[in-house]
Amino acid sequence: TESHTADLVSAVQFGYYDRVVELIEPAPYLASTPVAGNITLLHWAALNNRVEIAKYLINKRAQVDAIGGALNSTPLHWAIRDGHTEMVIFLLSHQAQISLFDAE
C-alpha cells in the first residue's frame, strides 16, 4: 500500500534499521522494487548515507546500479553528489559501475 511504502522510505531515510527489516522481511521483493519516481530504497539509503541499511538491501538483492529519479542516476551518483564517502566506498566494493552516466 501507499502508506506502507511511505513508511518504508521514511525508515530508510532516517536510518531506522529495525523498522526497515520489519517491513522488508515479509516481502523481500521490496528491497529491489522502485518506489515513486523509479527511485529504489538503495537510492534513499545512498542519499542519506545509511550504509548499514544499504548492506541489508543489497543482501536482499537490491540492484546496486539501479537507475532512477529525474536525472536517471544510480545510488552511487546520489552518494557522490552528496559527498558521502563511506557510502561511495561501500557501493564501489559491491561492484557499482563508475562508467555509468546520468543526465548531469
Backbone atoms as SQL, in Angstrom:
CREATE TABLE atoms (id INTEGER PRIMARY KEY, chain TEXT, resi INTEGER, resn TEXT, atom TEXT, x REAL, y REAL, z REAL);
INSERT INTO atoms VALUES
  (1, 'A', 1, 'THR', 'N', 0.836, -1.191, 0.000),
  (2, 'A', 1, 'THR', 'CA', 0.000, 0.000, 0.000),
  (3, 'A', 1, 'THR', 'C', 0.877, 1.249, 0.000),
  (4, 'A', 2, 'GLU', 'N', 0.260, 2.371, -0.311),
  (5, 'A', 2, 'GLU', 'CA', 0.994, 3.631, -0.379),
  (6, 'A', 2, 'GLU', 'C', 1.560, 4.045, 0.980),
  (7, 'A', 3, 'SER', 'N', 0.788, 3.841, 2.046),
  (8, 'A', 3, 'SER', 'CA', 1.279, 4.215, 3.378),
  (9, 'A', 3, 'SER', 'C', 2.420, 3.300, 3.817),
  (10, 'A', 4, 'HIS', 'N', 2.354, 2.021, 3.421),
  (11, 'A', 4, 'HIS', 'CA', 3.428, 1.071, 3.723),
  (12, 'A', 4, 'HIS', 'C', 4.719, 1.522, 3.031),
  (13, 'A', 5, 'THR', 'N', 4.594, 1.920, 1.761),
  (14, 'A', 5, 'THR', 'CA', 5.757, 2.381, 1.003),
  (15, 'A', 5, 'THR', 'C', 6.334, 3.648, 1.622),
  (16, 'A', 6, 'ALA', 'N', 5.471, 4.585, 1.986),
  (17, 'A', 6, 'ALA', 'CA', 5.938, 5.829, 2.608),
  (18, 'A', 6, 'ALA', 'C', 6.648, 5.536, 3.927),
  (19, 'A', 7, 'ASP', 'N', 6.110, 4.609, 4.701),
  (20, 'A', 7, 'ASP', 'CA', 6.726, 4.218, 5.970),
  (21, 'A', 7, 'ASP', 'C', 8.107, 3.617, 5.721),
  (22, 'A', 8, 'LEU', 'N', 8.207, 2.777, 4.707),
  (23, 'A', 8, 'LEU', 'CA', 9.474, 2.130, 4.384),
  (24, 'A', 8, 'LEU', 'C', 10.506, 3.153, 3.912),
  (25, 'A', 9, 'VAL', 'N', 10.109, 4.044, 3.031),
  (26, 'A', 9, 'VAL', 'CA', 11.025, 5.084, 2.549),
  (27, 'A', 9, 'VAL', 'C', 11.503, 5.947, 3.715),
  (28, 'A', 10, 'SER', 'N', 10.592, 6.346, 4.585),
  (29, 'A', 10, 'SER', 'CA', 10.966, 7.155, 5.757),
  (30, 'A', 10, 'SER', 'C', 11.931, 6.405, 6.663),
  (31, 'A', 11, 'ALA', 'N', 11.679, 5.124, 6.869),
  (32, 'A', 11, 'ALA', 'CA', 12.559, 4.317, 7.718),
  (33, 'A', 11, 'ALA', 'C', 13.972, 4.272, 7.138),
  (34, 'A', 12, 'VAL', 'N', 14.072, 4.135, 5.817),
  (35, 'A', 12, 'VAL', 'CA', 15.388, 4.139, 5.170),
  (36, 'A', 12, 'VAL', 'C', 16.036, 5.513, 5.319),
  (37, 'A', 13, 'GLN', 'N', 15.294, 6.564, 5.010),
  (38, 'A', 13, 'GLN', 'CA', 15.845, 7.918, 5.066),
  (39, 'A', 13, 'GLN', 'C', 16.375, 8.276, 6.453),
  (40, 'A', 14, 'PHE', 'N', 15.630, 7.904, 7.481),
  (41, 'A', 14, 'PHE', 'CA', 16.008, 8.284, 8.844),
  (42, 'A', 14, 'PHE', 'C', 16.890, 7.251, 9.540),
  (43, 'A', 15, 'GLY', 'N', 17.183, 6.148, 8.840),
  (44, 'A', 15, 'GLY', 'CA', 18.107, 5.162, 9.384),
  (45, 'A', 15, 'GLY', 'C', 17.518, 4.247, 10.435),
  (46, 'A', 16, 'TYR', 'N', 16.223, 3.988, 10.357),
  (47, 'A', 16, 'TYR', 'CA', 15.564, 3.088, 11.308),
  (48, 'A', 16, 'TYR', 'C', 15.717, 1.642, 10.823),
  (49, 'A', 17, 'TYR', 'N', 16.901, 1.109, 11.046),
  (50, 'A', 17, 'TYR', 'CA', 17.264, -0.214, 10.530),
  (51, 'A', 17, 'TYR', 'C', 16.246, -1.287, 10.921),
  (52, 'A', 18, 'ASP', 'N', 15.900, -1.362, 12.191),
  (53, 'A', 18, 'ASP', 'CA', 14.975, -2.404, 12.647),
  (54, 'A', 18, 'ASP', 'C', 13.625, -2.301, 11.949),
  (55, 'A', 19, 'ARG', 'N', 13.174, -1.081, 11.700),
  (56, 'A', 19, 'ARG', 'CA', 11.890, -0.889, 11.017),
  (57, 'A', 19, 'ARG', 'C', 12.005, -1.324, 9.555),
  (58, 'A', 20, 'VAL', 'N', 13.116, -1.021, 8.921),
  (59, 'A', 20, 'VAL', 'CA', 13.336, -1.458, 7.540),
  (60, 'A', 20, 'VAL', 'C', 13.255, -2.979, 7.465),
  (61, 'A', 21, 'VAL', 'N', 13.952, -3.655, 8.361),
  (62, 'A', 21, 'VAL', 'CA', 13.936, -5.127, 8.392),
  (63, 'A', 21, 'VAL', 'C', 12.516, -5.633, 8.619),
  (64, 'A', 22, 'GLU', 'N', 11.829, -5.042, 9.562),
  (65, 'A', 22, 'GLU', 'CA', 10.457, -5.454, 9.885),
  (66, 'A', 22, 'GLU', 'C', 9.532, -5.342, 8.668),
  (67, 'A', 23, 'LEU', 'N', 9.718, -4.314, 7.862),
  (68, 'A', 23, 'LEU', 'CA', 8.851, -4.101, 6.706),
  (69, 'A', 23, 'LEU', 'C', 9.258, -4.937, 5.495),
  (70, 'A', 24, 'ILE', 'N', 10.542, -5.246, 5.366),
  (71, 'A', 24, 'ILE', 'CA', 11.007, -5.980, 4.184),
  (72, 'A', 24, 'ILE', 'C', 10.967, -7.492, 4.370),
  (73, 'A', 25, 'GLU', 'N', 11.220, -7.985, 5.554),
  (74, 'A', 25, 'GLU', 'CA', 11.273, -9.444, 5.755),
  (75, 'A', 25, 'GLU', 'C', 10.026, -10.169, 5.238),
  (76, 'A', 26, 'PRO', 'N', 8.815, -9.671, 5.462),
  (77, 'A', 26, 'PRO', 'CA', 7.648, -10.383, 4.932),
  (78, 'A', 26, 'PRO', 'C', 7.509, -10.262, 3.408),
  (79, 'A', 27, 'ALA', 'N', 8.203, -9.296, 2.811),
  (80, 'A', 27, 'ALA', 'CA', 8.091, -9.057, 1.370),
  (81, 'A', 27, 'ALA', 'C', 9.451, -8.623, 0.817),
  (82, 'A', 28, 'PRO', 'N', 10.409, -9.557, 0.719),
  (83, 'A', 28, 'PRO', 'CA', 11.781, -9.206, 0.327),
  (84, 'A', 28, 'PRO', 'C', 11.904, -8.515, -1.031),
  (85, 'A', 29, 'TYR', 'N', 10.927, -8.720, -1.909),
  (86, 'A', 29, 'TYR', 'CA', 10.973, -8.070, -3.221),
  (87, 'A', 29, 'TYR', 'C', 11.011, -6.542, -3.095),
  (88, 'A', 30, 'LEU', 'N', 10.543, -6.015, -1.963),
  (89, 'A', 30, 'LEU', 'CA', 10.533, -4.564, -1.765),
  (90, 'A', 30, 'LEU', 'C', 11.939, -3.968, -1.760),
  (91, 'A', 31, 'ALA', 'N', 12.937, -4.779, -1.444),
  (92, 'A', 31, 'ALA', 'CA', 14.318, -4.284, -1.407),
  (93, 'A', 31, 'ALA', 'C', 14.785, -3.817, -2.780),
  (94, 'A', 32, 'SER', 'N', 14.219, -4.377, -3.835),
  (95, 'A', 32, 'SER', 'CA', 14.652, -4.017, -5.184),
  (96, 'A', 32, 'SER', 'C', 13.555, -3.376, -6.023),
  (97, 'A', 33, 'THR', 'N', 12.396, -3.156, -5.453),
  (98, 'A', 33, 'THR', 'CA', 11.278, -2.578, -6.192),
  (99, 'A', 33, 'THR', 'C', 11.345, -1.056, -6.146),
  (100, 'A', 34, 'PRO', 'N', 11.336, -0.403, -7.312),
  (101, 'A', 34, 'PRO', 'CA', 11.332, 1.064, -7.299),
  (102, 'A', 34, 'PRO', 'C', 10.059, 1.611, -6.660),
  (103, 'A', 35, 'VAL', 'N', 10.199, 2.746, -6.017),
  (104, 'A', 35, 'VAL', 'CA', 9.051, 3.454, -5.459),
  (105, 'A', 35, 'VAL', 'C', 8.816, 4.679, -6.345),
  (106, 'A', 36, 'ALA', 'N', 8.204, 5.709, -5.869),
  (107, 'A', 36, 'ALA', 'CA', 7.873, 6.887, -6.677),
  (108, 'A', 36, 'ALA', 'C', 9.094, 7.408, -7.432),
  (109, 'A', 37, 'GLY', 'N', 8.891, 7.790, -8.689),
  (110, 'A', 37, 'GLY', 'CA', 9.976, 8.346, -9.489),
  (111, 'A', 37, 'GLY', 'C', 10.992, 7.320, -9.927),
  (112, 'A', 38, 'ASN', 'N', 10.615, 6.055, -9.850),
  (113, 'A', 38, 'ASN', 'CA', 11.502, 4.954, -10.217),
  (114, 'A', 38, 'ASN', 'C', 12.754, 4.927, -9.341),
  (115, 'A', 39, 'ILE', 'N', 12.634, 5.466, -8.140),
  (116, 'A', 39, 'ILE', 'CA', 13.737, 5.521, -7.184),
  (117, 'A', 39, 'ILE', 'C', 13.646, 4.308, -6.268),
  (118, 'A', 40, 'THR', 'N', 14.776, 3.671, -6.010),
  (119, 'A', 40, 'THR', 'CA', 14.783, 2.496, -5.143),
  (120, 'A', 40, 'THR', 'C', 15.145, 2.881, -3.709),
  (121, 'A', 41, 'LEU', 'N', 14.925, 1.951, -2.819),
  (122, 'A', 41, 'LEU', 'CA', 15.315, 2.170, -1.427),
  (123, 'A', 41, 'LEU', 'C', 16.825, 2.351, -1.300),
  (124, 'A', 42, 'LEU', 'N', 17.575, 1.692, -2.175),
  (125, 'A', 42, 'LEU', 'CA', 19.032, 1.860, -2.140),
  (126, 'A', 42, 'LEU', 'C', 19.424, 3.293, -2.506),
  (127, 'A', 43, 'HIS', 'N', 18.688, 3.915, -3.420),
  (128, 'A', 43, 'HIS', 'CA', 18.923, 5.336, -3.708),
  (129, 'A', 43, 'HIS', 'C', 18.761, 6.163, -2.429),
  (130, 'A', 44, 'TRP', 'N', 17.659, 5.917, -1.699),
  (131, 'A', 44, 'TRP', 'CA', 17.397, 6.684, -0.474),
  (132, 'A', 44, 'TRP', 'C', 18.462, 6.412, 0.583),
  (133, 'A', 45, 'ALA', 'N', 18.906, 5.172, 0.673),
  (134, 'A', 45, 'ALA', 'CA', 19.974, 4.847, 1.627),
  (135, 'A', 45, 'ALA', 'C', 21.259, 5.579, 1.245),
  (136, 'A', 46, 'ALA', 'N', 21.570, 5.616, -0.053),
  (137, 'A', 46, 'ALA', 'CA', 22.781, 6.292, -0.523),
  (138, 'A', 46, 'ALA', 'C', 22.709, 7.794, -0.269),
  (139, 'A', 47, 'LEU', 'N', 21.572, 8.387, -0.559),
  (140, 'A', 47, 'LEU', 'CA', 21.394, 9.826, -0.376),
  (141, 'A', 47, 'LEU', 'C', 21.556, 10.236, 1.080),
  (142, 'A', 48, 'ASN', 'N', 21.133, 9.356, 1.981),
  (143, 'A', 48, 'ASN', 'CA', 21.152, 9.671, 3.406),
  (144, 'A', 48, 'ASN', 'C', 22.301, 9.004, 4.156),
  (145, 'A', 49, 'ASN', 'N', 23.226, 8.399, 3.402),
  (146, 'A', 49, 'ASN', 'CA', 24.430, 7.777, 3.967),
  (147, 'A', 49, 'ASN', 'C', 24.104, 6.708, 5.005),
  (148, 'A', 50, 'ARG', 'N', 23.134, 5.862, 4.709),
  (149, 'A', 50, 'ARG', 'CA', 22.711, 4.785, 5.607),
  (150, 'A', 50, 'ARG', 'C', 23.369, 3.478, 5.154),
  (151, 'A', 51, 'VAL', 'N', 24.650, 3.342, 5.468),
  (152, 'A', 51, 'VAL', 'CA', 25.446, 2.216, 4.973),
  (153, 'A', 51, 'VAL', 'C', 24.910, 0.883, 5.486),
  (154, 'A', 52, 'GLU', 'N', 24.543, 0.793, 6.752),
  (155, 'A', 52, 'GLU', 'CA', 24.035, -0.482, 7.293),
  (156, 'A', 52, 'GLU', 'C', 22.753, -0.903, 6.582),
  (157, 'A', 53, 'ILE', 'N', 21.903, 0.052, 6.290),
  (158, 'A', 53, 'ILE', 'CA', 20.670, -0.263, 5.564),
  (159, 'A', 53, 'ILE', 'C', 21.005, -0.657, 4.130),
  (160, 'A', 54, 'ALA', 'N', 21.959, 0.019, 3.515),
  (161, 'A', 54, 'ALA', 'CA', 22.383, -0.344, 2.162),
  (162, 'A', 54, 'ALA', 'C', 22.906, -1.778, 2.132),
  (163, 'A', 55, 'LYS', 'N', 23.692, -2.167, 3.141),
  (164, 'A', 55, 'LYS', 'CA', 24.184, -3.556, 3.220),
  (165, 'A', 55, 'LYS', 'C', 23.017, -4.529, 3.270),
  (166, 'A', 56, 'TYR', 'N', 22.047, -4.228, 4.108),
  (167, 'A', 56, 'TYR', 'CA', 20.873, -5.096, 4.235),
  (168, 'A', 56, 'TYR', 'C', 20.134, -5.189, 2.901),
  (169, 'A', 57, 'LEU', 'N', 19.911, -4.054, 2.249),
  (170, 'A', 57, 'LEU', 'CA', 19.177, -4.051, 0.984),
  (171, 'A', 57, 'LEU', 'C', 19.909, -4.856, -0.086),
  (172, 'A', 58, 'ILE', 'N', 21.218, -4.700, -0.168),
  (173, 'A', 58, 'ILE', 'CA', 21.988, -5.465, -1.155),
  (174, 'A', 58, 'ILE', 'C', 21.942, -6.952, -0.828),
  (175, 'A', 59, 'ASN', 'N', 21.989, -7.299, 0.444),
  (176, 'A', 59, 'ASN', 'CA', 21.841, -8.708, 0.830),
  (177, 'A', 59, 'ASN', 'C', 20.474, -9.258, 0.450),
  (178, 'A', 60, 'LYS', 'N', 19.499, -8.368, 0.322),
  (179, 'A', 60, 'LYS', 'CA', 18.145, -8.760, -0.096),
  (180, 'A', 60, 'LYS', 'C', 17.959, -8.579, -1.601),
  (181, 'A', 61, 'ARG', 'N', 19.071, -8.450, -2.310),
  (182, 'A', 61, 'ARG', 'CA', 19.107, -8.398, -3.769),
  (183, 'A', 61, 'ARG', 'C', 18.715, -7.058, -4.393),
  (184, 'A', 62, 'ALA', 'N', 18.910, -5.974, -3.673),
  (185, 'A', 62, 'ALA', 'CA', 18.733, -4.655, -4.287),
  (186, 'A', 62, 'ALA', 'C', 19.784, -4.498, -5.383),
  (187, 'A', 63, 'GLN', 'N', 19.413, -3.873, -6.479),
  (188, 'A', 63, 'GLN', 'CA', 20.334, -3.683, -7.600),
  (189, 'A', 63, 'GLN', 'C', 21.230, -2.479, -7.329),
  (190, 'A', 64, 'VAL', 'N', 22.519, -2.725, -7.246),
  (191, 'A', 64, 'VAL', 'CA', 23.466, -1.670, -6.888),
  (192, 'A', 64, 'VAL', 'C', 23.509, -0.566, -7.947),
  (193, 'A', 65, 'ASP', 'N', 23.232, -0.889, -9.197),
  (194, 'A', 65, 'ASP', 'CA', 23.278, 0.100, -10.275),
  (195, 'A', 65, 'ASP', 'C', 21.894, 0.463, -10.805),
  (196, 'A', 66, 'ALA', 'N', 20.885, 0.375, -9.970),
  (197, 'A', 66, 'ALA', 'CA', 19.530, 0.742, -10.394),
  (198, 'A', 66, 'ALA', 'C', 19.514, 2.199, -10.852),
  (199, 'A', 67, 'ILE', 'N', 18.811, 2.446, -11.942),
  (200, 'A', 67, 'ILE', 'CA', 18.673, 3.793, -12.493),
  (201, 'A', 67, 'ILE', 'C', 17.353, 4.369, -12.007),
  (202, 'A', 68, 'GLY', 'N', 17.378, 5.603, -11.511),
  (203, 'A', 68, 'GLY', 'CA', 16.136, 6.198, -11.041),
  (204, 'A', 68, 'GLY', 'C', 16.219, 7.700, -10.890),
  (205, 'A', 69, 'GLY', 'N', 15.065, 8.286, -10.665),
  (206, 'A', 69, 'GLY', 'CA', 14.973, 9.720, -10.441),
  (207, 'A', 69, 'GLY', 'C', 14.983, 10.515, -11.728),
  (208, 'A', 70, 'ALA', 'N', 14.787, 11.812, -11.595),
  (209, 'A', 70, 'ALA', 'CA', 14.688, 12.713, -12.740),
  (210, 'A', 70, 'ALA', 'C', 15.967, 12.742, -13.578),
  (211, 'A', 71, 'LEU', 'N', 17.112, 12.476, -12.947),
  (212, 'A', 71, 'LEU', 'CA', 18.394, 12.519, -13.657),
  (213, 'A', 71, 'LEU', 'C', 18.872, 11.147, -14.120),
  (214, 'A', 72, 'ASN', 'N', 18.031, 10.127, -13.949),
  (215, 'A', 72, 'ASN', 'CA', 18.418, 8.755, -14.311),
  (216, 'A', 72, 'ASN', 'C', 19.752, 8.382, -13.675),
  (217, 'A', 73, 'SER', 'N', 19.801, 8.516, -12.362),
  (218, 'A', 73, 'SER', 'CA', 21.027, 8.303, -11.596),
  (219, 'A', 73, 'SER', 'C', 21.030, 6.965, -10.873),
  (220, 'A', 74, 'THR', 'N', 22.215, 6.491, -10.565),
  (221, 'A', 74, 'THR', 'CA', 22.375, 5.297, -9.735),
  (222, 'A', 74, 'THR', 'C', 22.540, 5.737, -8.275),
  (223, 'A', 75, 'PRO', 'N', 22.423, 4.809, -7.339),
  (224, 'A', 75, 'PRO', 'CA', 22.717, 5.156, -5.949),
  (225, 'A', 75, 'PRO', 'C', 24.130, 5.735, -5.779),
  (226, 'A', 76, 'LEU', 'N', 25.090, 5.240, -6.558),
  (227, 'A', 76, 'LEU', 'CA', 26.451, 5.776, -6.489),
  (228, 'A', 76, 'LEU', 'C', 26.469, 7.257, -6.850),
  (229, 'A', 77, 'HIS', 'N', 25.747, 7.641, -7.898),
  (230, 'A', 77, 'HIS', 'CA', 25.674, 9.058, -8.266),
  (231, 'A', 77, 'HIS', 'C', 25.150, 9.891, -7.099),
  (232, 'A', 78, 'TRP', 'N', 24.102, 9.388, -6.447),
  (233, 'A', 78, 'TRP', 'CA', 23.498, 10.133, -5.333),
  (234, 'A', 78, 'TRP', 'C', 24.493, 10.278, -4.187),
  (235, 'A', 79, 'ALA', 'N', 25.208, 9.209, -3.888),
  (236, 'A', 79, 'ALA', 'CA', 26.185, 9.256, -2.791),
  (237, 'A', 79, 'ALA', 'C', 27.321, 10.226, -3.115),
  (238, 'A', 80, 'ILE', 'N', 27.800, 10.193, -4.347),
  (239, 'A', 80, 'ILE', 'CA', 28.878, 11.096, -4.762),
  (240, 'A', 80, 'ILE', 'C', 28.404, 12.541, -4.706),
  (241, 'A', 81, 'ARG', 'N', 27.224, 12.792, -5.248),
  (242, 'A', 81, 'ARG', 'CA', 26.681, 14.151, -5.308),
  (243, 'A', 81, 'ARG', 'C', 26.583, 14.778, -3.917),
  (244, 'A', 82, 'ASP', 'N', 26.280, 13.953, -2.912),
  (245, 'A', 82, 'ASP', 'CA', 26.126, 14.476, -1.553),
  (246, 'A', 82, 'ASP', 'C', 27.390, 14.306, -0.700),
  (247, 'A', 83, 'GLY', 'N', 28.466, 13.819, -1.307),
  (248, 'A', 83, 'GLY', 'CA', 29.735, 13.733, -0.595),
  (249, 'A', 83, 'GLY', 'C', 29.796, 12.673, 0.489),
  (250, 'A', 84, 'HIS', 'N', 29.051, 11.586, 0.307),
  (251, 'A', 84, 'HIS', 'CA', 29.024, 10.510, 1.305),
  (252, 'A', 84, 'HIS', 'C', 30.109, 9.476, 0.988),
  (253, 'A', 85, 'THR', 'N', 31.328, 9.790, 1.395),
  (254, 'A', 85, 'THR', 'CA', 32.494, 8.968, 1.064),
  (255, 'A', 85, 'THR', 'C', 32.340, 7.522, 1.519),
  (256, 'A', 86, 'GLU', 'N', 31.859, 7.314, 2.734),
  (257, 'A', 86, 'GLU', 'CA', 31.696, 5.944, 3.240),
  (258, 'A', 86, 'GLU', 'C', 30.744, 5.147, 2.350),
  (259, 'A', 87, 'MET', 'N', 29.654, 5.769, 1.928),
  (260, 'A', 87, 'MET', 'CA', 28.694, 5.095, 1.054),
  (261, 'A', 87, 'MET', 'C', 29.306, 4.837, -0.317),
  (262, 'A', 88, 'VAL', 'N', 30.044, 5.800, -0.841),
  (263, 'A', 88, 'VAL', 'CA', 30.695, 5.621, -2.141),
  (264, 'A', 88, 'VAL', 'C', 31.620, 4.411, -2.089),
  (265, 'A', 89, 'ILE', 'N', 32.451, 4.334, -1.073),
  (266, 'A', 89, 'ILE', 'CA', 33.373, 3.200, -0.925),
  (267, 'A', 89, 'ILE', 'C', 32.595, 1.897, -0.804),
  (268, 'A', 90, 'PHE', 'N', 31.530, 1.910, -0.020),
  (269, 'A', 90, 'PHE', 'CA', 30.710, 0.712, 0.142),
  (270, 'A', 90, 'PHE', 'C', 30.122, 0.270, -1.198),
  (271, 'A', 91, 'LEU', 'N', 29.515, 1.190, -1.936),
  (272, 'A', 91, 'LEU', 'CA', 28.893, 0.828, -3.217),
  (273, 'A', 91, 'LEU', 'C', 29.937, 0.329, -4.213),
  (274, 'A', 92, 'LEU', 'N', 31.089, 0.976, -4.253),
  (275, 'A', 92, 'LEU', 'CA', 32.157, 0.514, -5.145),
  (276, 'A', 92, 'LEU', 'C', 32.630, -0.879, -4.755),
  (277, 'A', 93, 'SER', 'N', 32.649, -1.166, -3.466),
  (278, 'A', 93, 'SER', 'CA', 33.060, -2.501, -3.015),
  (279, 'A', 93, 'SER', 'C', 32.031, -3.567, -3.387),
  (280, 'A', 94, 'HIS', 'N', 30.842, -3.124, -3.776),
  (281, 'A', 94, 'HIS', 'CA', 29.794, -4.042, -4.233),
  (282, 'A', 94, 'HIS', 'C', 29.575, -3.905, -5.744),
  (283, 'A', 95, 'GLN', 'N', 30.651, -3.569, -6.435),
  (284, 'A', 95, 'GLN', 'CA', 30.711, -3.521, -7.890),
  (285, 'A', 95, 'GLN', 'C', 29.807, -2.474, -8.538),
  (286, 'A', 96, 'ALA', 'N', 29.550, -1.360, -7.860),
  (287, 'A', 96, 'ALA', 'CA', 28.848, -0.259, -8.517),
  (288, 'A', 96, 'ALA', 'C', 29.704, 0.201, -9.698),
  (289, 'A', 97, 'GLN', 'N', 29.074, 0.436, -10.819),
  (290, 'A', 97, 'GLN', 'CA', 29.789, 0.781, -12.046),
  (291, 'A', 97, 'GLN', 'C', 30.089, 2.274, -12.104),
  (292, 'A', 98, 'ILE', 'N', 31.364, 2.614, -12.184),
  (293, 'A', 98, 'ILE', 'CA', 31.743, 4.028, -12.263),
  (294, 'A', 98, 'ILE', 'C', 31.602, 4.569, -13.682),
  (295, 'A', 99, 'SER', 'N', 31.393, 3.692, -14.648),
  (296, 'A', 99, 'SER', 'CA', 31.314, 4.124, -16.041),
  (297, 'A', 99, 'SER', 'C', 29.907, 4.550, -16.458),
  (298, 'A', 100, 'LEU', 'N', 28.926, 4.415, -15.577),
  (299, 'A', 100, 'LEU', 'CA', 27.559, 4.807, -15.921),
  (300, 'A', 100, 'LEU', 'C', 27.394, 6.317, -15.786),
  (301, 'A', 101, 'PHE', 'N', 26.647, 6.905, -16.705),
  (302, 'A', 101, 'PHE', 'CA', 26.399, 8.341, -16.694),
  (303, 'A', 101, 'PHE', 'C', 24.943, 8.611, -16.368),
  (304, 'A', 102, 'ASP', 'N', 24.696, 9.762, -15.733),
  (305, 'A', 102, 'ASP', 'CA', 23.317, 10.202, -15.548),
  (306, 'A', 102, 'ASP', 'C', 23.115, 11.464, -16.389),
  (307, 'A', 103, 'ALA', 'N', 22.020, 12.160, -16.179),
  (308, 'A', 103, 'ALA', 'CA', 21.688, 13.316, -17.012),
  (309, 'A', 103, 'ALA', 'C', 22.546, 14.545, -16.727),
  (310, 'A', 104, 'GLU', 'N', 23.344, 14.522, -15.675),
  (311, 'A', 104, 'GLU', 'CA', 24.205, 15.684, -15.390),
  (312, 'A', 104, 'GLU', 'C', 25.515, 15.536, -16.095);
